[in-house]
Amino acid sequence: MGVIVQEHTGLFHLQSSGMSYMIQIVDGYPLHVYWGGRLKHRESLADLLIHTPANAGLDRLPQEYPQYGSGDFRNPAYQSELEDGTRVTELKYEGYRIIKGKPALSGLPSVYTEDDAEAETLELELKDAYSGLQVVLSYTIYADRNVIARSARLNNAGEHNLRLRRALSASVDFLGKDDLEIMYLSGAWAREANIIRKPIHQGETRIDSKRGMSSHQFNPFTALVTPETTEDHGDAYGFSLVYSGSFEAGAEVDSFGSTRVSIGLNSFDFAWQLSPGESFQTPEAVMVYSGQGLGDMSRTYHRLYRTRLCRGKYRDEERPILVNNWEATYFDFNADKLVSIAEEGVKLGIELFVLDDGWFGKRDSDNSSLGDWYEDRRKLPDGLADVARRVNEQGLKFGLWFEPEMISPDSELYRRHPDWCLHVPGRRRSEARWQLVLDYTRQEVRDYIYDSLSAIFTSVPVAYVKWDMNRALTEIGSVALPPERQAETAHRYVLGLYELLDRITTAFPDILFESCSSGGGRFDPGMLHYMPQTWTSDNTDAVERLKIQYGTSLVYPVSAIGAHVSAVPNHQVGRITPLEFRGDVAMSGNFGYELDLTKFTEEEKETVKRQVSAYKEIRGLVQKGDLYRLKSPFEGNESAWMIVSENQEEAIAYYFQVMAVPNAPKRSLRLAGLNPELEYEVQSGHSGETSIHGGDRLMQLGLPLAYEQKDYESGWFRLRAVTH
Ligand code: DGJ
């Protein structure tokens, strides 16, 4: 296992416990020969190629990092412009290197190893002799995961300037496959993570973000599947980009029946100056193969992202149950109101109080004060530290909201530094939510934000931070960059953000950070590297959340999915759902409340107490178990999923039916992921009733479900293996 090299045939075989990926050097070109289920090692697979560069030209060849200009007319992985204005380069193989473990990517988030024995990294060195452009392709193969992490480093080893016009992270050619389907997650604000699946034919299917953020519209993820692939069966090839800015991903079916998938930084509006001696590192693409369907592909991502992408103390710690005041008060609060919510929270067992937007500057609505990170004494006359102290005295930890990448034109900061936002001199500065975006390419801007936040973290007992980002980037330009580097601004912004996140999370390791971007506008692996959880959507309606959380789980682990119970009628859709239903949906994520607890009736408070104490018992499993999706909310009235512990001795299954069904047929829920040899005690989370069933029966015949004649029915079941 690991990287097996057959030097005399030029074959590189990356082999994990369940997967093989093979590259063969033919006539100096690194060609892609295989990706799929594990193969025994062979000396060569060149016979699979049929065509060679000599007999067919490049257009028919499956390539590892395709170029443009010498006969391959499909989408290239990179393009570089020389000083003479020409754009043709030709990469040829120069050599390789194998590294134990996985090197970090300079300035960028990435998956990692904790022990060198977990993975091996192959670096292939390619060079364009004419320009001196050198490209190092990096492939990390994990021993026990069906994962390859890919990226490219482009070095200018020549004597003249180069200008990169495109630099993708990965490109994979599926030779002779033109009958595949593409999947991705699309959406909008409050409608994130819709699962799209459709056949692809000759031509291109492309998703992207030009917003400077990964976006609500498309998640930086795509997958290819066969038409037969289901949750439990068939091939699935996932491509997930560890990046939080503008990206592109897509599949191109060519005229010879092959499909090329590529993913990376958006080439639109991108260019990068590379002087002699300089390097450019692309973000990382994490590629997952499963021969056992989408569920297995997702679980591979979940385990990797939960344990080898997220970092810090909270990666492994159980996450606190929180109450957030946003939908409870919006901007209208004072210290006593906040403390009263915390006071009620502690009686119900809640552990963390989060003070959301509106505590700083003079922020009575969303039209001012971003950048002025000091408390508003009109609302908090005794200061932030006093509110935090009072919350702590109740027995709750204190958390705080920031939107550190933004600046309001109506702010002290803007009056002092009107040039600190991204803008193009002489042009209109497009506001969104009455705010502009700080120019994070600039060190002094990042330093100001670092100093402002750390001043608070060192004077107020902040245990949690919600790092929000509520608008896309426009007029993407920086007055700090020369004309020839303006097209670097969007990527430099993200690099600046990562530098700051790294600095701040390293300096304050005890703070739990949650990222947010008007909900799921930046729910991506890049942010998860610094912050182990994300606010999934501003849409808190439980019915809507079924789809949003289900879709998000295609790539992201439950431990990353923030899910809160909010008030009814719901603030986004006006729907009234029972508290139990709202609780069950939220309890299958990272749990909390987002409402005014003081307004609950005694009966509702009892329900909340039960939910909170139940979640405390199950959260270890919810946050760290393996997710099995059972029924898709995209396909009907019912949704179900379950989470199983690694040793299969514990599980929790959730079931939801949105609308009542007249004269309903008898129902049962087929479970998954259990040990067929074990007997399980199944306990209903609502009634507490128990029964005992074999794992085989639960998976083959299912768990019988009682039926209540009502809309918004839900239930959850706790399963524990019975020991004799
Ligand atoms: C958008 C977030 O998604 C909300 O939860 C809330 O924090 C608001 N911003 C505050 O402005």
Boltz pocket constraint, residues with backbone or C-beta under 6 A from the ligand:
constraints:
  - pocket:
      binder: B
      contacts: [[A, 326], [A, 356], [A, 357], [A, 401], [A, 468], [A, 470], [A, 516], [A, 517], [A, 518], [A, 519], [A, 535], [A, 537], [A, 538]]
      max_distance: 6.0
